[in-house]
Amino acid sequence: MTNWLTDRTISRRRLLQQAGALGLASFGHLSFAATPGDRKFVFVILRGAMDGLAAVAPYGDAAYRSARGRLAFDPPGSGDTGLLPLLDGFGLNPRLPFLHELWRDREMAFMHACATPYRDRSHFDGQDVLESGANRVFSATDGWLNRALLARPNYATEHAHNREGIAIAATVPLVLRGPAPSSSWAPSTAPSAAQDTLARLMDLYAGDALLAPALASAVHNQQTVAESPMMTAGGERPNTSAQVRMAEAAARLLVAPNGPAAAVLSLDGWDTHANQGTLQGALALRLTGLDSSLRALKSGLGPQWADTVVVVATEFGRTVAENGTGGTDHGTGSLSLVLGGAVRGARMLGDWPTLARSALYEGRDLAPVNDLRGLLMAVLSEHWGIEPHVLQRRVFPGVGRMQTFPQLIV
């Protein structure tokens, strides 16, 4: 670990000036990552298992209306209640207008009926496999994105500058854990530390190889976010959702000089067992928040958007049919979105198994006919130039065959 306090010249006075609004909960490795012109990657985890059939509805499937019941949407062209048109037979949830803009601009693609190898229905275990990229639960202690950072062709050069990934969260999630330097940032809910307190802390830990760079990292990340015109000195933006503020913070950190090459956003609340709804209800609120967050991410990235890929994924899908409380239960096949200025979009990726009863997984779920890891491998190969054999051997060692989507990335 590089000791930022000793390896990079910076005065104690300047460090304290930068620490004005420091939330001490954001300790982590310091981020000196890719230059603004480098290719950025953002992974958005929808924790709780999003209903992919509600986000991108297969309204043209012969079994759609009978299978979904009250959760079915009207087709495009049905006024305010209709889906936003995508490909023939597929429509986007009306609560996702920004994503529809990206689709029209050919900057978004989607993969339906996708999943990790996990086939049970535990959120905790499903998220473990989603983030580790392994074949089984608890079979890896590091994450696939951390391994991908190490596998980049120019990692040796970047590592000399401490290039890394960052999570917009209180702690580094599994997907970013591993030997490649990683850090986290989250708005502090505690009162700001006084400068004399910070001074004593810096003096106390100046010689500590672990805590000194951790404190410096917290100072650096907080200052980077606070410099944004969209943020207050405390890292907050009034009158916006927490999810939007997280996306703005991610953008600010990514475009900063020597900003990280990758960022992870974790959005909670997708476990819609009751009152899921269509145009209104719990899921509509979540989708609105997701759409607003992705809009804020693009806006914050500015010109960097052209060299950015965002992948949105969830641990598993939900049942096709509505349950007895107006919601859906834990399922299998789900939806992943790929978007960004570096994406050749307006396309559906992978296969579609249909919603015919005979095609459902265990008679209740959208069949998982597409391996989510195959999509991630294709993106990492084209976007970061990681060789397929390296992806198969080091990043996703449990995948036997690499799926390809030619010219998915510009």
C-alpha positions in Angstrom: 0.0 0.0 0.0 1.4 3.4 -0.9 1.7 5.9 1.9 0.2 9.0 0.4 1.4 11.1 3.3 5.1 10.3 2.6 5.2 9.4 -1.1 3.3 12.4 -2.3 4.4 15.9 -1.2 1.6 17.7 0.5 1.7 20.1 3.4 -0.2 19.4 6.7 -1.9 22.8 6.4 -3.2 22.0 2.8 -4.4 18.6 4.0 -6.4 20.1 6.8 -7.9 22.7 4.5 -9.1 19.8 2.3 -10.6 18.0 5.2 -13.2 20.6 6.2 -16.3 18.4 5.7 -14.6 15.1 6.3 -16.8 12.2 7.3 -14.5 9.8 9.0 -16.6 6.8 8.0 -15.1 6.8 4.5 -11.7 5.4 5.3 -10.2 3.3 2.4 -7.3 3.2 0.0 -6.6 6.5 -1.7 -7.7 6.8 -5.3 -5.2 8.0 -7.9 -6.6 6.3 -10.9 -7.2 6.6 -14.6 -7.0 9.9 -16.4 -10.2 11.5 -17.6 -9.5 10.4 -21.1 -9.4 6.7 -20.2 -12.3 4.3 -20.4 -14.5 4.1 -17.4 -16.7 1.3 -16.2 -19.6 1.6 -13.8 -21.4 -1.4 -12.2 -24.8 -0.7 -10.7 -26.2 -3.5 -8.4 -29.9 -3.5 -7.8 -30.1 -5.3 -4.5 -33.2 -7.2 -3.7 -33.9 -8.8 -7.1 -35.5 -6.5 -9.6 -38.5 -7.7 -11.7 -36.9 -7.5 -15.2 -40.3 -8.4 -16.8 -41.6 -5.1 -15.4 -38.6 -3.0 -16.5 -38.5 -4.4 -20.1 -41.8 -6.0 -20.8 -42.2 -8.7 -23.5 -45.6 -7.6 -24.4 -45.5 -9.4 -27.8 -45.0 -12.8 -26.2 -48.1 -14.9 -26.7 -48.3 -15.8 -23.0 -47.4 -12.3 -21.6 -50.9 -11.1 -20.5 -52.1 -14.4 -19.2 -48.8 -15.0 -17.3 -48.5 -11.6 -15.8 -52.1 -10.8 -15.0 -52.6 -7.5 -13.3 -48.9 -6.8 -13.6 -49.1 -6.7 -17.4 -48.5 -3.3 -19.1 -50.3 -1.9 -22.1 -48.4 -2.0 -25.4 -46.7 1.0 -26.9 -49.2 3.5 -28.4 -51.7 3.1 -25.6 -51.2 6.6 -24.3 -49.8 7.4 -20.9 -50.3 3.8 -19.7 -48.4 2.3 -22.6 -44.9 1.0 -22.7 -42.1 3.0 -24.4 -41.2 1.2 -27.7 -38.0 -0.7 -28.0 -37.8 -3.7 -30.4 -40.9 -5.4 -31.8 -42.5 -7.2 -28.9 -40.5 -5.5 -26.2 -41.3 -2.2 -24.4 -39.6 -0.1 -21.7 -41.4 0.7 -18.5 -42.9 4.3 -18.7 -41.0 5.2 -15.5 -37.7 5.0 -17.5 -37.9 7.9 -19.9 -34.1 8.7 -19.7 -33.3 5.1 -20.6 -35.6 5.5 -23.5 -33.7 8.5 -24.6 -30.5 6.4 -24.5 -32.2 3.7 -26.5 -33.2 6.2 -29.2 -29.6 7.5 -29.2 -28.4 3.9 -29.6 -26.6 4.1 -26.3 -28.5 1.3 -24.5 -28.9 -2.4 -25.0 -30.5 -5.1 -22.8 -30.1 -8.8 -22.1 -33.2 -10.6 -20.8 -33.5 -14.0 -19.2 -30.0 -13.8 -17.8 -28.6 -15.0 -14.5 -25.5 -16.1 -12.6 -25.0 -19.8 -12.0 -26.9 -19.4 -8.7 -30.3 -21.2 -8.7 -31.6 -20.9 -5.1 -33.4 -17.8 -3.9 -31.4 -16.3 -1.0 -30.6 -12.6 -1.5 -27.4 -12.9 0.5 -26.1 -15.9 -1.4 -27.3 -14.6 -4.8 -25.4 -11.3 -4.3 -22.3 -13.3 -3.2 -22.2 -15.1 -6.6 -23.1 -12.0 -8.5 -20.2 -10.1 -7.0 -17.6 -12.9 -6.9 -18.3 -14.1 -10.4 -17.8 -17.6 -9.2 -19.8 -20.8 -9.8 -20.8 -21.3 -6.2 -21.6 -19.4 -3.0 -18.6 -18.5 -0.9 -16.1 -20.0 -3.3 -14.2 -16.7 -3.8 -13.1 -14.0 -1.4 -12.4 -11.4 -4.1 -14.6 -9.9 -6.7 -14.6 -10.1 -10.5 -14.3 -6.4 -11.0 -11.2 -6.3 -8.8 -9.8 -9.1 -10.8 -10.7 -7.3 -14.0 -8.8 -4.2 -12.9 -5.7 -6.4 -12.3 -6.2 -8.0 -15.8 -6.2 -4.7 -17.8 -3.4 -4.7 -20.3 -2.0 -1.4 -19.0 -2.5 -2.2 -15.3 1.3 -2.2 -14.5 1.5 1.4 -15.6 -1.7 2.4 -13.8 -0.7 0.6 -10.7 2.3 2.8 -10.4 -0.2 5.6 -10.0 -2.4 3.7 -7.5 -5.2 3.4 -10.1 -8.2 1.6 -8.7 -12.0 1.3 -8.4 -14.3 3.1 -6.0 -17.6 2.1 -4.4 -20.2 4.7 -3.5 -21.0 3.0 -0.2 -20.0 2.9 3.4 -17.7 -0.1 2.8 -16.1 -1.8 -0.2 -18.5 -4.5 -1.6 -17.3 -7.9 -2.5 -17.2 -7.2 -6.3 -14.4 -4.7 -5.7 -12.5 -6.6 -3.0 -9.1 -8.0 -3.8 -5.5 -7.0 -4.4 -6.2 -4.2 -6.8 -6.5 -1.0 -4.8 -10.1 0.0 -4.0 -11.8 2.5 -1.8 -15.3 3.7 -0.9 -17.0 7.0 -0.3 -20.4 7.7 1.4 -21.9 10.9 2.7 -21.3 11.2 6.4 -24.3 11.4 8.7 -22.1 12.5 11.6 -21.2 16.1 12.3 -18.1 17.3 10.5 -14.8 16.9 12.3 -13.2 20.1 13.6 -9.9 21.0 12.1 -8.1 20.8 15.4 -9.4 17.2 15.8 -8.2 16.4 12.3 -4.8 17.9 13.1 -4.4 15.7 16.2 -5.5 12.7 14.2 -3.0 13.4 11.5 -0.2 13.8 14.1 -1.2 10.7 15.9 -1.3 8.4 12.8 1.4 10.1 10.7 3.7 7.1 11.0 1.0 4.4 10.8 1.4 2.6 7.5 -2.3 1.6 7.5 -4.3 4.4 9.1 -2.3 7.4 7.6 -3.1 6.6 4.0 -6.7 5.6 5.0 -7.3 9.0 6.6 -5.7 10.7 3.5 -8.0 8.7 1.3 -11.1 9.9 3.2 -9.9 13.5 2.9 -9.2 13.1 -0.8 -12.5 11.5 -1.7 -14.6 13.9 0.4 -12.8 16.9 -1.1 -13.3 15.7 -4.6 -17.0 15.2 -4.1 -17.4 18.5 -2.2 -15.8 20.5 -5.1 -18.7 19.6 -7.3 -21.0 22.5 -8.1 -23.9 20.1 -7.5 -22.8 19.4 -3.9 -22.7 21.4 -0.7 -19.5 21.4 1.4 -20.8 18.4 3.3 -21.3 16.3 0.2 -25.0 16.7 0.1 -27.4 18.1 -2.6 -30.6 19.5 -1.2 -34.0 18.3 -2.6 -32.7 15.2 -4.4 -32.9 11.5 -3.6 -30.0 9.7 -2.0 -29.6 7.6 -5.1 -29.2 10.7 -7.3 -26.6 12.1 -4.9 -24.7 8.8 -5.0 -24.7 8.9 -8.8 -23.5 12.5 -8.8 -20.7 11.6 -6.4 -19.6 8.7 -8.6 -19.4 11.0 -11.6 -17.4 13.6 -9.8 -14.9 11.0 -8.6 -14.6 9.4 -12.0 -13.9 12.6 -13.9 -11.5 14.0 -11.3 -7.8 14.2 -12.3 -6.4 10.8 -11.7 -9.9 9.5 -11.0 -10.7 5.8 -10.7 -11.2 3.6 -13.7 -14.3 1.9 -12.2 -17.1 2.7 -9.8 -19.8 0.6 -8.1 -23.2 1.8 -7.1 -25.5 -0.3 -4.9 -29.2 0.6 -4.9 -31.4 -1.2 -2.4 -35.1 -1.8 -2.1 -35.9 -4.1 -5.1 -37.6 -6.9 -3.1 -41.2 -6.3 -4.2 -43.1 -9.1 -2.4 -46.2 -6.9 -1.9 -47.9 -4.0 -3.7 -45.5 -4.1 -6.6 -47.9 -2.2 -9.0 -47.3 -1.1 -12.5 -47.5 2.7 -13.1 -47.8 3.2 -9.4 -46.5 1.3 -6.4 -43.2 0.2 -4.9 -41.5 -0.8 -8.1 -42.5 2.3 -10.0 -40.8 4.4 -7.3 -37.6 2.4 -7.6 -37.5 2.6 -11.3 -38.0 6.3 -11.2 -35.1 6.6 -8.8 -32.9 4.4 -11.0 -33.8 6.5 -14.1 -33.0 9.7 -12.3 -29.7 8.3 -11.0 -28.5 7.2 -14.4 -29.5 10.6 -15.8 -27.4 12.3 -13.1 -24.5 10.0 -13.8 -24.4 10.9 -17.5 -24.8 14.6 -16.7 -22.0 14.5 -14.1 -19.6 12.6 -16.4 -19.9 15.2 -19.2 -17.6 14.4 -22.1 -16.3 11.4 -20.2 -19.7 9.7 -21.0 -18.4 9.0 -24.5 -15.8 6.6 -23.0 -18.0 5.0 -20.3 -19.9 1.8 -20.1 -22.5 1.2 -17.4 -23.8 -2.3 -16.6 -26.9 -2.6 -14.4 -27.6 -6.0 -12.9 -29.4 -7.8 -10.0 -28.9 -11.0 -8.1 -31.8 -12.9 -9.7 -35.3 -12.2 -11.1 -38.8 -12.6 -9.8 -41.7 -14.9 -10.5 -43.6 -14.4 -13.7 -47.0 -14.6 -11.9 -48.3 -12.2 -9.3 -48.5 -13.6 -5.8 -51.4 -13.2 -3.3 -50.2 -9.9 -1.9 -50.0 -8.0 -5.2 -46.2 -8.6 -5.6 -43.8 -11.1 -7.0 -41.6 -13.7 -5.2 -38.0 -14.6 -5.7 -37.3 -16.0 -9.2 -34.4 -16.8 -11.5 -34.0 -15.2 -14.9 -33.8 -11.4 -14.9 -32.6 -8.4 -16.9 -29.3 -6.6 -17.3 -28.9 -3.3 -19.0 -25.7 -2.0 -20.8 -25.5 1.7 -21.5 -23.1 4.5 -22.0 -21.6 6.6 -24.7 -19.2 3.8 -25.6 -22.1 1.3 -26.2 -23.5 0.5 -29.7 -27.0 0.0 -28.4 -30.6 -0.2 -29.6 -30.3 -4.0 -29.6 -31.3 -7.0 -27.5 -28.5 -9.4 -26.5 -28.8 -13.1 -26.0 -31.8 -15.4 -26.4 -35.4 -15.2 -25.4 -37.0 -18.4 -24.0 -40.7 -17.2 -24.1 -43.2 -17.1 -21.2 -45.0 -20.3 -22.3 -45.7 -22.4 -19.3 -43.6 -25.2 -20.7 -40.6 -22.9 -21.0 -40.7 -21.5 -17.5 -37.9 -22.5 -15.1 -39.4 -24.9 -12.4 -42.8 -23.9 -13.8 -42.7 -20.4 -12.3 -39.7 -18.3 -13.4 -38.3 -16.8 -16.5 -35.8 -19.4 -17.7 -32.1 -18.3 -17.3 -31.0 -19.0 -20.8 -28.2 -16.3 -20.8 -25.2 -16.3 -18.5 -24.7 -12.8 -17.1 -21.0 -13.5 -16.8 -20.8 -13.9 -20.6 -22.2 -10.4 -21.0 -19.7 -9.0 -18.5 -16.8 -10.8 -20.2 -17.8 -9.3 -23.6 -18.0 -5.8 -22.2 -14.6 -6.1 -20.4 -13.0 -7.6 -23.5 -14.2 -4.9 -25.8 -14.1 -1.9 -23.5 -10.9 -2.6 -21.5 -9.1 -4.8 -24.1 -8.7 -7.8 -21.7 -7.9 -10.8 -23.7 -10.6 -13.6 -23.8 -8.2 -16.2 -22.4 -7.3 -13.9 -19.5 -11.0 -13.3 -18.7 -11.7 -17.1 -18.8 -8.6 -18.0 -16.7 -8.4 -15.1 -14.2 -11.5 -13.0 -14.1 -14.3 -15.6 -14.5 -12.6 -18.9 -14.1 -15.8 -20.9 -13.9 -17.1 -19.9 -17.4 -16.3 -22.5 -20.0 -17.2 -20.6 -23.1 -17.0 -16.9 -23.7 -20.1 -15.4 -25.3 -19.4 -12.7 -27.9 -21.5 -9.7 -29.0 -19.5 -8.3 -31.9 -19.1 -4.5 -31.9 -21.1 -4.0 -28.7 -18.6 -1.4 -27.6 -17.3 1.5 -29.7 
